[in-house]
Amino acid sequence: MPDLDAYSDLCRTFGEPARLRILALLAEQAFTVAELTAITGLTQSRVSTHLARLREAGLAVDRRDGASSYWVLNDAAMPESARRAWELARTSIDDAVLEEDRLRVAQVLRARAGGASWADSVAGQMDRHYSPGRTWEALARATLGFARLGDVLDVASGDGLLAEVLAARARSITCVDLSPRVVHAGARRLHQRGKVRFVQGDMHRLPLADESFDQVALLNALVFTARPELVLDEVCRLLRPGGTLVVATLRQHEHHAPVERYGHLSHGTTPPKLRSALERRGLAVEHCAITSREARPPHFESITAHATKLEAPLEGRR
């Protein structure tokens, strides 16, 4: 933890609007001093002075790329006190000046690329840049065309968002949720989708027949149980041999207050624990890892697991 003098210095660092403008730009892209000068309209000497102060605070670093020196946000080694202060500023400030800076970025990038195309100018960083039509939703719905699904079970389905997306690619979809109100809302919303049915039930004791499904989705459900082993037993019971289970859940965390309003009963798990639990139930785990980290504090991380039910339990295989 910083002492009084160090914290006062950090506050002074963030007390200059120009430095906040520069940090907002570096959070999106690496820039040279000349490029930052062109974007912000500040003099080159002032930009250099602000960058030096940001480097001293551990917020920014410069890196060589051939003959050029680029400044970037010091994500890898930023002091924790500086990171918390920057996250607070980044998520709180809404100013037209920042938007004007962003509009000038495209012009600077075109100049850097020497007239190269947009794709060339953001090569290697496309996932960090917007382009009309290139959204995660558009990508997901388009790539769904590769899928051929059988009888799908969505456990703790809510009002059927997954069913709405998958309906055209599945033989049937069964949505199960504990809340009668949610089940009614989902059934009403998707009543024209003949392949989709909603069932009210407890995921610890699902009112469905053994080995009835080719694919089972357990998405963000395990945080709502204090007995995850019972839920995993149930989904394995319902999965046909050779069928696929997809799990998404939070990585173990200590952030109790942010999840309290959502009714979470668990604070997540770890990839090794989840993998072990699936393997003990006769599943071949193809993938189990942290796959995303939320940009906004407290930066929850998500685990994704894909597993296949073996033809016979592991203890029965020789």
C-alpha positions as protocol buffer text, in pm:
chain_id: "A"
residue {
  index: 1
  type: MET
  ca { x: 0 y: 0 z: 0 }
}
residue {
  index: 2
  type: PRO
  ca { x: 135 y: 349 z: -82 }
}
residue {
  index: 3
  type: ASP
  ca { x: 217 y: 590 z: 201 }
}
residue {
  index: 4
  type: LEU
  ca { x: 69 y: 942 z: 218 }
}
residue {
  index: 5
  type: ASP
  ca { x: 338 y: 1099 z: 1 }
}
residue {
  index: 6
  type: ALA
  ca { x: 317 y: 829 z: -266 }
}
residue {
  index: 7
  type: TYR
  ca { x: -63 y: 848 z: -273 }
}
residue {
  index: 8
  type: SER
  ca { x: -53 y: 1226 z: -302 }
}
residue {
  index: 9
  type: ASP
  ca { x: 185 y: 1195 z: -598 }
}
residue {
  index: 10
  type: LEU
  ca { x: -50 y: 946 z: -762 }
}
residue {
  index: 11
  type: CYS
  ca { x: -345 y: 1183 z: -715 }
}
residue {
  index: 12
  type: ARG
  ca { x: -143 y: 1464 z: -874 }
}
residue {
  index: 13
  type: THR
  ca { x: -65 y: 1237 z: -1168 }
}
residue {
  index: 14
  type: PHE
  ca { x: -434 y: 1179 z: -1228 }
}
residue {
  index: 15
  type: GLY
  ca { x: -515 y: 1545 z: -1156 }
}
residue {
  index: 16
  type: GLU
  ca { x: -405 y: 1658 z: -1503 }
}
residue {
  index: 17
  type: PRO
  ca { x: -675 y: 1613 z: -1774 }
}
residue {
  index: 18
  type: ALA
  ca { x: -415 y: 1583 z: -2050 }
}
residue {
  index: 19
  type: ARG
  ca { x: -260 y: 1279 z: -1882 }
}
residue {
  index: 20
  type: LEU
  ca { x: -604 y: 1117 z: -1857 }
}
residue {
  index: 21
  type: ARG
  ca { x: -654 y: 1179 z: -2230 }
}
residue {
  index: 22
  type: ILE
  ca { x: -321 y: 1015 z: -2307 }
}
residue {
  index: 23
  type: LEU
  ca { x: -396 y: 716 z: -2083 }
}
residue {
  index: 24
  type: ALA
  ca { x: -735 y: 666 z: -2251 }
}
residue {
  index: 25
  type: LEU
  ca { x: -560 y: 655 z: -2588 }
}
residue {
  index: 26
  type: LEU
  ca { x: -284 y: 418 z: -2474 }
}
residue {
  index: 27
  type: ALA
  ca { x: -545 y: 184 z: -2329 }
}
residue {
  index: 28
  type: GLU
  ca { x: -666 y: 123 z: -2686 }
}
residue {
  index: 29
  type: GLN
  ca { x: -352 y: 139 z: -2899 }
}
residue {
  index: 30
  type: ALA
  ca { x: 24 y: 203 z: -2896 }
}
residue {
  index: 31
  type: PHE
  ca { x: 127 y: 547 z: -3022 }
}
residue {
  index: 32
  type: THR
  ca { x: 440 y: 747 z: -3085 }
}
residue {
  index: 33
  type: VAL
  ca { x: 491 y: 1091 z: -2930 }
}
residue {
  index: 34
  type: ALA
  ca { x: 424 y: 1250 z: -3269 }
}
residue {
  index: 35
  type: GLU
  ca { x: 98 y: 1057 z: -3309 }
}
residue {
  index: 36
  type: LEU
  ca { x: -20 y: 1155 z: -2961 }
}
residue {
  index: 37
  type: THR
  ca { x: 64 y: 1516 z: -3048 }
}
residue {
  index: 38
  type: ALA
  ca { x: -146 y: 1495 z: -3363 }
}
residue {
  index: 39
  type: ILE
  ca { x: -441 y: 1338 z: -3182 }
}
residue {
  index: 40
  type: THR
  ca { x: -450 y: 1561 z: -2873 }
}
residue {
  index: 41
  type: GLY
  ca { x: -335 y: 1889 z: -3027 }
}
residue {
  index: 42
  type: LEU
  ca { x: -86 y: 1934 z: -2744 }
}
residue {
  index: 43
  type: THR
  ca { x: 270 y: 2039 z: -2815 }
}
residue {
  index: 44
  type: GLN
  ca { x: 525 y: 1761 z: -2850 }
}
residue {
  index: 45
  type: SER
  ca { x: 716 y: 1884 z: -2546 }
}
residue {
  index: 46
  type: ARG
  ca { x: 402 y: 1873 z: -2330 }
}
residue {
  index: 47
  type: VAL
  ca { x: 316 y: 1523 z: -2452 }
}
residue {
  index: 48
  type: SER
  ca { x: 671 y: 1407 z: -2373 }
}
residue {
  index: 49
  type: THR
  ca { x: 651 y: 1562 z: -2025 }
}
residue {
  index: 50
  type: HIS
  ca { x: 320 y: 1391 z: -1951 }
}
residue {
  index: 51
  type: LEU
  ca { x: 451 y: 1055 z: -2076 }
}
residue {
  index: 52
  type: ALA
  ca { x: 754 y: 1085 z: -1852 }
}
residue {
  index: 53
  type: ARG
  ca { x: 526 y: 1144 z: -1553 }
}
residue {
  index: 54
  type: LEU
  ca { x: 309 y: 846 z: -1649 }
}
residue {
  index: 55
  type: ARG
  ca { x: 616 y: 625 z: -1682 }
}
residue {
  index: 56
  type: GLU
  ca { x: 740 y: 740 z: -1342 }
}
residue {
  index: 57
  type: ALA
  ca { x: 405 y: 637 z: -1191 }
}
residue {
  index: 58
  type: GLY
  ca { x: 424 y: 296 z: -1360 }
}
residue {
  index: 59
  type: LEU
  ca { x: 122 y: 368 z: -1580 }
}
residue {
  index: 60
  type: ALA
  ca { x: 291 y: 370 z: -1922 }
}
residue {
  index: 61
  type: VAL
  ca { x: 605 y: 234 z: -2089 }
}
residue {
  index: 62
  type: ASP
  ca { x: 778 y: 294 z: -2421 }
}
residue {
  index: 63
  type: ARG
  ca { x: 885 y: 14 z: -2656 }
}
residue {
  index: 64
  type: ARG
  ca { x: 1104 y: 16 z: -2962 }
}
residue {
  index: 65
  type: ASP
  ca { x: 976 y: -109 z: -3297 }
}
residue {
  index: 66
  type: GLY
  ca { x: 1250 y: -66 z: -3552 }
}
residue {
  index: 67
  type: ALA
  ca { x: 1332 y: 302 z: -3573 }
}
residue {
  index: 68
  type: SER
  ca { x: 1018 y: 408 z: -3387 }
}
residue {
  index: 69
  type: SER
  ca { x: 937 y: 424 z: -3017 }
}
residue {
  index: 70
  type: TYR
  ca { x: 578 y: 346 z: -2919 }
}
residue {
  index: 71
  type: TRP
  ca { x: 410 y: 420 z: -2587 }
}
residue {
  index: 72
  type: VAL
  ca { x: 163 y: 170 z: -2439 }
}
residue {
  index: 73
  type: LEU
  ca { x: -31 y: 121 z: -2117 }
}
residue {
  index: 74
  type: ASN
  ca { x: 183 y: -70 z: -1866 }
}
residue {
  index: 75
  type: ASP
  ca { x: -69 y: -352 z: -1822 }
}
residue {
  index: 76
  type: ALA
  ca { x: 186 y: -618 z: -1732 }
}
residue {
  index: 77
  type: ALA
  ca { x: 362 y: -438 z: -1445 }
}
residue {
  index: 78
  type: MET
  ca { x: 136 y: -151 z: -1336 }
}
residue {
  index: 79
  type: PRO
  ca { x: 144 y: -97 z: -957 }
}
residue {
  index: 80
  type: GLU
  ca { x: -181 y: -211 z: -796 }
}
residue {
  index: 81
  type: SER
  ca { x: -256 y: 133 z: -649 }
}
residue {
  index: 82
  type: ALA
  ca { x: -211 y: 294 z: -992 }
}
residue {
  index: 83
  type: ARG
  ca { x: -422 y: 23 z: -1158 }
}
residue {
  index: 84
  type: ARG
  ca { x: -711 y: 81 z: -916 }
}
residue {
  index: 85
  type: ALA
  ca { x: -694 y: 457 z: -969 }
}
residue {
  index: 86
  type: TRP
  ca { x: -688 y: 416 z: -1347 }
}
residue {
  index: 87
  type: GLU
  ca { x: -979 y: 169 z: -1347 }
}
residue {
  index: 88
  type: LEU
  ca { x: -1185 y: 414 z: -1140 }
}
residue {
  index: 89
  type: ALA
  ca { x: -1105 y: 697 z: -1381 }
}
residue {
  index: 90
  type: ARG
  ca { x: -1157 y: 486 z: -1693 }
}
residue {
  index: 91
  type: THR
  ca { x: -1500 y: 363 z: -1588 }
}
residue {
  index: 92
  type: SER
  ca { x: -1621 y: 695 z: -1445 }
}
residue {
  index: 93
  type: ILE
  ca { x: -1524 y: 960 z: -1698 }
}
residue {
  index: 94
  type: ASP
  ca { x: -1754 y: 1046 z: -1989 }
}
residue {
  index: 95
  type: ASP
  ca { x: -1629 y: 1350 z: -2178 }
}
residue {
  index: 96
  type: ALA
  ca { x: -1670 y: 1481 z: -2531 }
}
residue {
  index: 97
  type: VAL
  ca { x: -1296 y: 1555 z: -2552 }
}
residue {
  index: 98
  type: LEU
  ca { x: -1219 y: 1182 z: -2523 }
}
residue {
  index: 99
  type: GLU
  ca { x: -1463 y: 1105 z: -2803 }
}
residue {
  index: 100
  type: GLU
  ca { x: -1301 y: 1372 z: -3024 }
}
residue {
  index: 101
  type: ASP
  ca { x: -961 y: 1214 z: -2956 }
}
residue {
  index: 102
  type: ARG
  ca { x: -1095 y: 874 z: -3063 }
}
residue {
  index: 103
  type: LEU
  ca { x: -1226 y: 1018 z: -3389 }
}
residue {
  index: 104
  type: ARG
  ca { x: -879 y: 1152 z: -3472 }
}
residue {
  index: 105
  type: VAL
  ca { x: -719 y: 813 z: -3405 }
}
residue {
  index: 106
  type: ALA
  ca { x: -843 y: 668 z: -3738 }
}
residue {
  index: 107
  type: GLN
  ca { x: -678 y: 953 z: -3929 }
}
residue {
  index: 108
  type: VAL
  ca { x: -348 y: 900 z: -3747 }
}
residue {
  index: 109
  type: LEU
  ca { x: -357 y: 525 z: -3809 }
}
residue {
  index: 110
  type: ARG
  ca { x: -417 y: 579 z: -4180 }
}
residue {
  index: 111
  type: ALA
  ca { x: -119 y: 810 z: -4192 }
}
residue {
  index: 112
  type: ARG
  ca { x: 93 y: 553 z: -4007 }
}
residue {
  index: 113
  type: ALA
  ca { x: -4 y: 285 z: -4256 }
}
residue {
  index: 114
  type: GLY
  ca { x: 80 y: 510 z: -4548 }
}
residue {
  index: 115
  type: GLY
  ca { x: -261 y: 471 z: -4705 }
}
residue {
  index: 116
  type: ALA
  ca { x: -290 y: 102 z: -4617 }
}
residue {
  index: 117
  type: SER
  ca { x: -634 y: -52 z: -4566 }
}
residue {
  index: 118
  type: TRP
  ca { x: -810 y: -59 z: -4229 }
}
residue {
  index: 119
  type: ALA
  ca { x: -727 y: -429 z: -4198 }
}
residue {
  index: 120
  type: ASP
  ca { x: -356 y: -362 z: -4254 }
}
residue {
  index: 121
  type: SER
  ca { x: -354 y: -78 z: -4003 }
}
residue {
  index: 122
  type: VAL
  ca { x: -494 y: -296 z: -3719 }
}
residue {
  index: 123
  type: ALA
  ca { x: -334 y: -629 z: -3815 }
}
residue {
  index: 124
  type: GLY
  ca { x: -264 y: -833 z: -3503 }
}
residue {
  index: 125
  type: GLN
  ca { x: -505 y: -624 z: -3294 }
}
residue {
  index: 126
  type: MET
  ca { x: -836 y: -663 z: -3479 }
}
residue {
  index: 127
  type: ASP
  ca { x: -1013 y: -791 z: -3168 }
}
residue {
  index: 128
  type: ARG
  ca { x: -953 y: -452 z: -3003 }
}
residue {
  index: 129
  type: HIS
  ca { x: -1098 y: -241 z: -3285 }
}
residue {
  index: 130
  type: TYR
  ca { x: -1453 y: -181 z: -3399 }
}
residue {
  index: 131
  type: SER
  ca { x: -1561 y: -234 z: -3758 }
}
residue {
  index: 132
  type: PRO
  ca { x: -1924 y: -210 z: -3874 }
}
residue {
  index: 133
  type: GLY
  ca { x: -2087 y: -551 z: -3858 }
}
residue {
  index: 134
  type: ARG
  ca { x: -1798 y: -719 z: -3672 }
}
residue {
  index: 135
  type: THR
  ca { x: -1971 y: -783 z: -3338 }
}
residue {
  index: 136
  type: TRP
  ca { x: -1956 y: -1087 z: -3111 }
}
residue {
  index: 137
  type: GLU
  ca { x: -2327 y: -1148 z: -3167 }
}
residue {
  index: 138
  type: ALA
  ca { x: -2290 y: -1140 z: -3545 }
}
residue {
  index: 139
  type: LEU
  ca { x: -1991 y: -1374 z: -3523 }
}
residue {
  index: 140
  type: ALA
  ca { x: -2171 y: -1620 z: -3296 }
}
residue {
  index: 141
  type: ARG
  ca { x: -2486 y: -1634 z: -3508 }
}
residue {
  index: 142
  type: ALA
  ca { x: -2288 y: -1676 z: -3829 }
}
residue {
  index: 143
  type: THR
  ca { x: -2057 y: -1954 z: -3705 }
}
residue {
  index: 144
  type: LEU
  ca { x: -2359 y: -2137 z: -3563 }
}
residue {
  index: 145
  type: GLY
  ca { x: -2416 y: -2248 z: -3921 }
}
residue {
  index: 146
  type: PHE
  ca { x: -2137 y: -2504 z: -3868 }
}
residue {
  index: 147
  type: ALA
  ca { x: -2335 y: -2673 z: -3587 }
}
residue {
  index: 148
  type: ARG
  ca { x: -2555 y: -2981 z: -3623 }
}
residue {
  index: 149
  type: LEU
  ca { x: -2724 y: -3050 z: -3289 }
}
residue {
  index: 150
  type: GLY
  ca { x: -2953 y: -3325 z: -3167 }
}
residue {
  index: 151
  type: ASP
  ca { x: -3169 y: -3314 z: -2854 }
}
residue {
  index: 152
  type: VAL
  ca { x: -3036 y: -3029 z: -2641 }
}
residue {
  index: 153
  type: LEU
  ca { x: -3091 y: -2964 z: -2270 }
}
residue {
  index: 154
  type: ASP
  ca { x: -3032 y: -2615 z: -2127 }
}
residue {
  index: 155
  type: VAL
  ca { x: -3010 y: -2634 z: -1745 }
}
residue {
  index: 156
  type: ALA
  ca { x: -3096 y: -2316 z: -1552 }
}
residue {
  index: 157
  type: SER
  ca { x: -3199 y: -2176 z: -1887 }
}
residue {
  index: 158
  type: GLY
  ca { x: -3359 y: -1851 z: -1780 }
}
residue {
  index: 159
  type: ASP
  ca { x: -3615 y: -1736 z: -2033 }
}
residue {
  index: 160
  type: GLY
  ca { x: -3455 y: -1912 z: -2327 }
}
residue {
  index: 161
  type: LEU
  ca { x: -3188 y: -1693 z: -2485 }
}
residue {
  index: 162
  type: LEU
  ca { x: -2973 y: -1995 z: -2575 }
}
residue {
  index: 163
  type: ALA
  ca { x: -3275 y: -2182 z: -2711 }
}
residue {
  index: 164
  type: GLU
  ca { x: -3363 y: -1888 z: -2932 }
}
residue {
  index: 165
  type: VAL
  ca { x: -3014 y: -1892 z: -3080 }
}
residue {
  index: 166
  type: LEU
  ca { x: -2983 y: -2269 z: -3121 }
}
residue {
  index: 167
  type: ALA
  ca { x: -3337 y: -2361 z: -3225 }
}
residue {
  index: 168
  type: ALA
  ca { x: -3272 y: -2359 z: -3598 }
}
residue {
  index: 169
  type: ARG
  ca { x: -2974 y: -2597 z: -3561 }
}
residue {
  index: 170
  type: ALA
  ca { x: -3118 y: -2852 z: -3314 }
}
residue {
  index: 171
  type: ARG
  ca { x: -3362 y: -3143 z: -3334 }
}
residue {
  index: 172
  type: SER
  ca { x: -3520 y: -3028 z: -3006 }
}
residue {
  index: 173
  type: ILE
  ca { x: -3435 y: -2802 z: -2711 }
}
residue {
  index: 174
  type: THR
  ca { x: -3556 y: -2851 z: -2354 }
}
residue {
  index: 175
  type: CYS
  ca { x: -3516 y: -2555 z: -2119 }
}
residue {
  index: 176
  type: VAL
  ca { x: -3530 y: -2619 z: -1744 }
}
residue {
  index: 177
  type: ASP
  ca { x: -3548 y: -2348 z: -1480 }
}
residue {
  index: 178
  type: LEU
  ca { x: -3648 y: -2341 z: -1115 }
}
residue {
  index: 179
  type: SER
  ca { x: -3862 y: -2028 z: -1139 }
}
residue {
  index: 180
  type: PRO
  ca { x: -4222 y: -2081 z: -1262 }
}
residue {
  index: 181
  type: ARG
  ca { x: -4235 y: -1715 z: -1359 }
}
residue {
  index: 182
  type: VAL
  ca { x: -3922 y: -1741 z: -1572 }
}
residue {
  index: 183
  type: VAL
  ca { x: -4046 y: -2064 z: -1734 }
}
residue {
  index: 184
  type: HIS
  ca { x: -4378 y: -1900 z: -1819 }
}
residue {
  index: 185
  type: ALA
  ca { x: -4205 y: -1595 z: -1966 }
}
residue {
  index: 186
  type: GLY
  ca { x: -3975 y: -1812 z: -2178 }
}
residue {
  index: 187
  type: ALA
  ca { x: -4255 y: -2033 z: -2305 }
}
residue {
  index: 188
  type: ARG
  ca { x: -4457 y: -1726 z: -2402 }
}
residue {
  index: 189
  type: ARG
  ca { x: -4159 y: -1562 z: -2572 }
}
residue {
  index: 190
  type: LEU
  ca { x: -4070 y: -1870 z: -2779 }
}
residue {
  index: 191
  type: HIS
  ca { x: -4415 y: -2020 z: -2827 }
}
residue {
  index: 192
  type: GLN
  ca { x: -4376 y: -2014 z: -3205 }
}
residue {
  index: 193
  type: ARG
  ca { x: -4060 y: -2226 z: -3191 }
}
residue {
  index: 194
  type: GLY
  ca { x: -4203 y: -2575 z: -3210 }
}
residue {
  index: 195
  type: LYS
  ca { x: -3872 y: -2739 z: -3126 }
}
residue {
  index: 196
  type: VAL
  ca { x: -3846 y: -2564 z: -2788 }
}
residue {
  index: 197
  type: ARG
  ca { x: -4018 y: -2669 z: -2466 }
}
residue {
  index: 198
  type: PHE
  ca { x: -3989 y: -2529 z: -2113 }
}
residue {
  index: 199
  type: VAL
  ca { x: -3995 y: -2739 z: -1796 }
}
residue {
  index: 200
  type: GLN
  ca { x: -4006 y: -2611 z: -1441 }
}
residue {
  index: 201
  type: GLY
  ca { x: -3768 y: -2809 z: -1224 }
}
residue {
  index: 202
  type: ASP
  ca { x: -3482 y: -2820 z: -975 }
}
residue {
  index: 203
  type: MET
  ca { x: -3142 y: -2880 z: -1135 }
}
residue {
  index: 204
  type: HIS
  ca { x: -3045 y: -3098 z: -838 }
}
residue {
  index: 205
  type: ARG
  ca { x: -3328 y: -3338 z: -929 }
}
residue {
  index: 206
  type: LEU
  ca { x: -3435 y: -3289 z: -1288 }
}
residue {
  index: 207
  type: PRO
  ca { x: -3773 y: -3437 z: -1389 }
}
residue {
  index: 208
  type: LEU
  ca { x: -3637 y: -3594 z: -1707 }
}
residue {
  index: 209
  type: ALA
  ca { x: -3556 y: -3948 z: -1823 }
}
residue {
  index: 210
  type: ASP
  ca { x: -3206 y: -4098 z: -1822 }
}
residue {
  index: 211
  type: GLU
  ca { x: -2989 y: -4054 z: -2132 }
}
residue {
  index: 212
  type: SER
  ca { x: -3240 y: -3832 z: -2312 }
}
residue {
  index: 213
  type: PHE
  ca { x: -3004 y: -3570 z: -2457 }
}
residue {
  index: 214
  type: ASP
  ca { x: -2720 y: -3546 z: -2705 }
}
residue {
  index: 215
  type: GLN
  ca { x: -2597 y: -3209 z: -2579 }
}
residue {
  index: 216
  type: VAL
  ca { x: -2632 y: -3051 z: -2234 }
}
residue {
  index: 217
  type: ALA
  ca { x: -2555 y: -2686 z: -2159 }
}
residue {
  index: 218
  type: LEU
  ca { x: -2472 y: -2587 z: -1803 }
}
residue {
  index: 219
  type: LEU
  ca { x: -2405 y: -2218 z: -1853 }
}
residue {
  index: 220
  type: ASN
  ca { x: -2359 y: -1993 z: -1549 }
}
residue {
  index: 221
  type: ALA
  ca { x: -2563 y: -2238 z: -1341 }
}
residue {
  index: 222
  type: LEU
  ca { x: -2312 y: -2373 z: -1089 }
}
residue {
  index: 223
  type: VAL
  ca { x: -2287 y: -2040 z: -905 }
}
residue {
  index: 224
  type: PHE
  ca { x: -2651 y: -2087 z: -805 }
}
residue {
  index: 225
  type: THR
  ca { x: -2593 y: -2407 z: -607 }
}
residue {
  index: 226
  type: ALA
  ca { x: -2417 y: -2502 z: -286 }
}
residue {
  index: 227
  type: ARG
  ca { x: -2416 y: -2867 z: -405 }
}
residue {
  index: 228
  type: PRO
  ca { x: -2253 y: -2865 z: -750 }
}
residue {
  index: 229
  type: GLU
  ca { x: -2178 y: -3236 z: -728 }
}
residue {
  index: 230
  type: LEU
  ca { x: -2551 y: -3314 z: -736 }
}
residue {
  index: 231
  type: VAL
  ca { x: -2602 y: -3098 z: -1043 }
}
residue {
  index: 232
  type: LEU
  ca { x: -2313 y: -3266 z: -1225 }
}
residue {
  index: 233
  type: ASP
  ca { x: -2454 y: -3608 z: -1132 }
}
residue {
  index: 234
  type: GLU
  ca { x: -2787 y: -3509 z: -1284 }
}
residue {
  index: 235
  type: VAL
  ca { x: -2656 y: -3373 z: -1613 }
}
residue {
  index: 236
  type: CYS
  ca { x: -2437 y: -3681 z: -1656 }
}
residue {
  index: 237
  type: ARG
  ca { x: -2739 y: -3904 z: -1593 }
}
residue {
  index: 238
  type: LEU
  ca { x: -2933 y: -3725 z: -1865 }
}
residue {
  index: 239
  type: LEU
  ca { x: -2654 y: -3722 z: -2123 }
}
residue {
  index: 240
  type: ARG
  ca { x: -2644 y: -4001 z: -2381 }
}
residue {
  index: 241
  type: PRO
  ca { x: -2320 y: -4195 z: -2431 }
}
residue {
  index: 242
  type: GLY
  ca { x: -2108 y: -4000 z: -2676 }
}
residue {
  index: 243
  type: GLY
  ca { x: -2299 y: -3683 z: -2591 }
}
residue {
  index: 244
  type: THR
  ca { x: -2141 y: -3347 z: -2515 }
}
residue {
  index: 245
  type: LEU
  ca { x: -2154 y: -3135 z: -2200 }
}
residue {
  index: 246
  type: VAL
  ca { x: -2065 y: -2765 z: -2214 }
}
residue {
  index: 247
  type: VAL
  ca { x: -2003 y: -2583 z: -1886 }
}
residue {
  index: 248
  type: ALA
  ca { x: -1943 y: -2214 z: -1824 }
}
residue {
  index: 249
  type: THR
  ca { x: -1891 y: -2081 z: -1472 }
}
residue {
  index: 250
  type: LEU
  ca { x: -1697 y: -1822 z: -1276 }
}
residue {
  index: 251
  type: ARG
  ca { x: -1343 y: -1876 z: -1163 }
}
residue {
  index: 252
  type: GLN
  ca { x: -1317 y: -1881 z: -784 }
}
residue {
  index: 253
  type: HIS
  ca { x: -1319 y: -1527 z: -643 }
}
residue {
  index: 254
  type: GLU
  ca { x: -1358 y: -1333 z: -318 }
}
residue {
  index: 255
  type: HIS
  ca { x: -1588 y: -1057 z: -444 }
}
residue {
  index: 256
  type: HIS
  ca { x: -1896 y: -1128 z: -235 }
}
residue {
  index: 257
  type: ALA
  ca { x: -2078 y: -795 z: -255 }
}
residue {
  index: 258
  type: PRO
  ca { x: -2107 y: -766 z: -638 }
}
residue {
  index: 259
  type: VAL
  ca { x: -2269 y: -1111 z: -673 }
}
residue {
  index: 260
  type: GLU
  ca { x: -2496 y: -1096 z: -368 }
}
residue {
  index: 261
  type: ARG
  ca { x: -2780 y: -921 z: -552 }
}
residue {
  index: 262
  type: TYR
  ca { x: -2783 y: -1199 z: -814 }
}
residue {
  index: 263
  type: GLY
  ca { x: -2838 y: -1474 z: -558 }
}
residue {
  index: 264
  type: HIS
  ca { x: -2509 y: -1659 z: -609 }
}
residue {
  index: 265
  type: LEU
  ca { x: -2459 y: -1942 z: -360 }
}
residue {
  index: 266
  type: SER
  ca { x: -2107 y: -2023 z: -477 }
}
residue {
  index: 267
  type: HIS
  ca { x: -1806 y: -1808 z: -552 }
}
residue {
  index: 268
  type: GLY
  ca { x: -1685 y: -2017 z: -842 }
}
residue {
  index: 269
  type: THR
  ca { x: -1431 y: -2292 z: -886 }
}
residue {
  index: 270
  type: THR
  ca { x: -1097 y: -2356 z: -1055 }
}
residue {
  index: 271
  type: PRO
  ca { x: -1020 y: -2536 z: -1382 }
}
residue {
  index: 272
  type: PRO
  ca { x: -841 y: -2828 z: -1207 }
}
residue {
  index: 273
  type: LYS
  ca { x: -1133 y: -2880 z: -966 }
}
residue {
  index: 274
  type: LEU
  ca { x: -1390 y: -2869 z: -1245 }
}
residue {
  index: 275
  type: ARG
  ca { x: -1188 y: -3101 z: -1468 }
}
residue {
  index: 276
  type: SER
  ca { x: -1148 y: -3351 z: -1184 }
}
residue {
  index: 277
  type: ALA
  ca { x: -1522 y: -3344 z: -1104 }
}
residue {
  index: 278
  type: LEU
  ca { x: -1613 y: -3413 z: -1467 }
}
residue {
  index: 279
  type: GLU
  ca { x: -1359 y: -3693 z: -1509 }
}
residue {
  index: 280
  type: ARG
  ca { x: -1480 y: -3868 z: -1192 }
}
residue {
  index: 281
  type: ARG
  ca { x: -1822 y: -3890 z: -1357 }
}
residue {
  index: 282
  type: GLY
  ca { x: -1697 y: -4074 z: -1663 }
}
residue {
  index: 283
  type: LEU
  ca { x: -1652 y: -3776 z: -1892 }
}
residue {
  index: 284
  type: ALA
  ca { x: -1360 y: -3724 z: -2127 }
}
residue {
  index: 285
  type: VAL
  ca { x: -1264 y: -3358 z: -2083 }
}
residue {
  index: 286
  type: GLU
  ca { x: -1148 y: -3201 z: -2408 }
}
residue {
  index: 287
  type: HIS
  ca { x: -1111 y: -2848 z: -2277 }
}
residue {
  index: 288
  type: CYS
  ca { x: -1125 y: -2683 z: -1934 }
}
residue {
  index: 289
  type: ALA
  ca { x: -964 y: -2342 z: -1891 }
}
residue {
  index: 290
  type: ILE
  ca { x: -1014 y: -1975 z: -1813 }
}
residue {
  index: 291
  type: THR
  ca { x: -1140 y: -1827 z: -2138 }
}
residue {
  index: 292
  type: SER
  ca { x: -1232 y: -1467 z: -2057 }
}
residue {
  index: 293
  type: ARG
  ca { x: -1171 y: -1181 z: -1814 }
}
residue {
  index: 294
  type: GLU
  ca { x: -1420 y: -899 z: -1777 }
}
residue {
  index: 295
  type: ALA
  ca { x: -1290 y: -552 z: -1856 }
}
residue {
  index: 296
  type: ARG
  ca { x: -1479 y: -383 z: -1574 }
}
residue {
  index: 297
  type: PRO
  ca { x: -1380 y: -425 z: -1208 }
}
residue {
  index: 298
  type: PRO
  ca { x: -1366 y: -657 z: -1025 }
}
residue {
  index: 299
  type: HIS
  ca { x: -1262 y: -837 z: -1344 }
}
residue {
  index: 300
  type: PHE
  ca { x: -1449 y: -1164 z: -1302 }
}
residue {
  index: 301
  type: GLU
  ca { x: -1295 y: -1451 z: -1498 }
}
residue {
  index: 302
  type: SER
  ca { x: -1494 y: -1727 z: -1669 }
}
residue {
  index: 303
  type: ILE
  ca { x: -1409 y: -2095 z: -1706 }
}
residue {
  index: 304
  type: THR
  ca { x: -1530 y: -2296 z: -2004 }
}
residue {
  index: 305
  type: ALA
  ca { x: -1530 y: -2675 z: -2018 }
}
residue {
  index: 306
  type: HIS
  ca { x: -1620 y: -2916 z: -2299 }
}
residue {
  index: 307
  type: ALA
  ca { x: -1656 y: -3286 z: -2219 }
}
residue {
  index: 308
  type: THR
  ca { x: -1790 y: -3604 z: -2382 }
}
residue {
  index: 309
  type: LYS
  ca { x: -1968 y: -3887 z: -2202 }
}
residue {
  index: 310
  type: LEU
  ca { x: -1779 y: -4210 z: -2249 }
}
residue {
  index: 311
  type: GLU
  ca { x: -1952 y: -4526 z: -2363 }
}
residue {
  index: 312
  type: ALA
  ca { x: -1878 y: -4682 z: -2022 }
}
residue {
  index: 313
  type: PRO
  ca { x: -1770 y: -4532 z: -1688 }
}
residue {
  index: 314
  type: LEU
  ca { x: -1395 y: -4500 z: -1635 }
}
residue {
  index: 315
  type: GLU
  ca { x: -1394 y: -4764 z: -1360 }
}
residue {
  index: 316
  type: GLY
  ca { x: -1552 y: -5007 z: -1604 }
}
residue {
  index: 317
  type: ARG
  ca { x: -1286 y: -4954 z: -1872 }
}
residue {
  index: 318
  type: ARG
  ca { x: -984 y: -5190 z: -1879 }
}
